Amino acid sequence: MYLLFYSPVLTPRLRYTCEVLLTYVLRTDFSLTDDAAFYRQADACKINYSKERLLEAEVFIPCGNLLLESDIQAQSVTVFQQEGLPAFFQQKADNADFPFDLLSVVFYLISRYEEYLPFEADAHGRFGAQQSIAFQHHFLRQPLVNEWALRLSDLLQSKFPISQFPISNFQFFPTYDLDMAWAYLHKGWKRNTGAYLRDLLKLDFKNSQRRWRVQTNREADPFFVFDYLNQLHKKYNLKPTLFILLGDYGAFDKNTNAKNAAFRQLIQHLQSQYNLGIHPSYQSNIDFKQLKKEIHRLENISGEPVVRSRQHFLKLRFPQTYQRLLDLNITADYSLGYASDIGFRAGIASPYPWYDLSKEEMTPLLLHPFQVMDVTLKDYLNLNPPEAIPLVQSMIEKTRAVGGTFCTLWHNSSFSDVDNWEEWQEVYETILQLAVVN
């Protein structure tokens, strides 16, 4: 028995939402129809998305206005609890199986509708977690879309006992950002001279001495931890994705020069151990030519097309950032998460295609949300290592419960003892054990 979805009007927003909810989350085949007579007669597992119930044997989801619209405007969002889960876009309809417009809830979250509306940007021009409906109503740290999808699946199976939905398996997906491959090496004489002068002005003789020991090969560079990471990946049978910063030097882009021979050799070496992606620089977020140049740099070094990306500083603006990536043939992006808090920015724990609200179309850009970043735990939430572990464990368990994908964002520099990162290596190893072994 197949799944038949009925709506009297089939809009691009509705088609997209069904595709994400039913295909990407519930992993089931379905057909759409706007023919009520055909819907009534079909031998199928049925969902009715309209203003009134048509059949006793169907799941009736009352339809609101959001998916019928084609503009972007402020929405009236009142969050309430329904069967222990947050819900909004309440609808009054006789004999409805959901007292709210479930499809509009999903679309509002996954399209990042609220980020197209006016907001107060942070110092880096970002939409902060604290401005989101999920944070304000205390469901940022739960995969609400997946949770409601499972409720829908259970309801369908109760009404159509012979129907079966495949069970999604939990997946763990570690990723890394390579902002600086070395803390002290391969900086060039100008940057080295400036660094020694800064240490002198700060009377930071300890750092200056360490810099000298590393540069004279008496001590290993603390950021160069790739052998250690490779051992971890072999132990847990992982092949993560690594994003490489190749911008021009600036206040927020302090990577090694892309022409540096050691840096190029390192990238080529890492290519056999990771799926590589571009880490578009801070500057490139508002400079298309710069973004194009950095992608070409990575392609030139690696010898392969670049199809993956994650924004440096998570500088993500809708729709411009994703439109520019699509223009340069990027097909997968991993920027969808917050710097200021952990959680599910789009309310979903599954990869899914991006919908361009400004053009009202589903795009080929696949979004891979992440839930936890090292800098968020330590610097934004001000957690110490023992405090961070149970919080991350809770995120893993919530993702596992819905058969979702748990994605981490870590930096190679966070495995060093620079800038008070001592003990965080143990936190990461614990995360691997919790996500892979259990």
C-alpha positions, 0 to 999 in steps of 0.5 A: 500500500502506497501513501497518497497525500491530498490537498485541493491546492498543490503549491511549491511550498506544499510539495517541498514540505511533503518531500522533506517530511515524507521522503527525507525524514520518514523515508517513504514513497508518496504521491500527491493529488488534488483530485478529491474523487480519485483520493476517495476511491484510491486503495492507499494509505491516506493523508488529507490536508484541507479544511475538512475531513473527507474519509473516516480512514485517513489522517486529517491535517487541517490546512492553514494559510502559510503554504498557500501564500507566495510572499514573505510576511510576519506570521502570528506564531503562538506556541502551545503544548500538544501531546507533550510536544511544542506546536503552533499554527493552531487550526480549528477543524472538526474531527482533525487528527492534529489540532494545528497545521503540522505542514506549516510548522515543518515548513516554517522551521526548515525554510528558516522563514523567520530569518528572512524577516527583519532581525537584529544581527549580532556583531558578525551580521548573524541571526542569533539563537536567542532570536529564534522561536525555538530558543524563546519557547524552549525547544531549540534542543529537540529535533521537533520536526523529526519528533512530529514526523514519528507521531505522524508515522505512528498515527498512519500505522494505527489507521492503516495497520498493513502499512509499514514505514522504514526505520531510520537509523541513527548516524554520527557525522563528525566534521572539522574546521581548519582555520589554522593548521599551525599555531606558530609555523608557516606564518611568514616573516611579517606575521612572525615579527608582529607576533613576537612584538605583540608578545613583548607588549603583553609581556607574554614571555611564555608564549614567545618562548614557546613560539621560538621552541616550535619554530626551531623544531624543539617542540611540536606545533600544538595545532598540528594534531592530525596524526592523533585525529587519524588514530581516533578515526581509525579506532571508530571507523570514521571518515569525517568531513574537513573544511579548509580556510583559504582566504586572504589574510585579514582580521578574521581570516588568519589561515596559512597562505594558500601558496605555502608549499607545506600547507598545500602538501598537508591538504593533499595528504588530508585528502586521503583521510577526509572528505574535503570542503571549502571553509569560505572566509569571513571576507568572502561572505559579502564578496562573490569574487573572493568566494569563487577565488577560494573555491578555485584555490582548493580545487587547484590544490586538491585536483578535485571539484569542490562541492561541500562548504561551511561558512567561516564564523557561521556567517549565514544570511538567507537567501544570499549565502546559499544562492552564491554557493549554488552559483558556484556548484556547491551541492552540500552545506554544513553551516546550519547551526548556531554559534551562540547555543547548541541545538537544532537551528531548523528543528530537524536532525536530518539532511534535507534540501534547501528551499529558496523562499525568495524564488519559491523553489526547492534547490539541489543544495543539501543542508546538513545541520550540526548540533554541537560546536566546541567553541559554543560549549566553551566560550559562548555557554561558558561550560567547563569540560565536566559540564559539557559532557552530559549536555552533549550526551542529551543531544545525542540521545535525543537525536538517536531517539528519532533516528536522526543524524548527530553532527559535531563541529570541532576545530583542530586548535581545540585539541591543543592547550592554547587558549585554555583548551586543556581537557577538551580533548577528553570531552571529544573522545567521550563524545565519540564513545557515546555516539559510536559505541553506544 
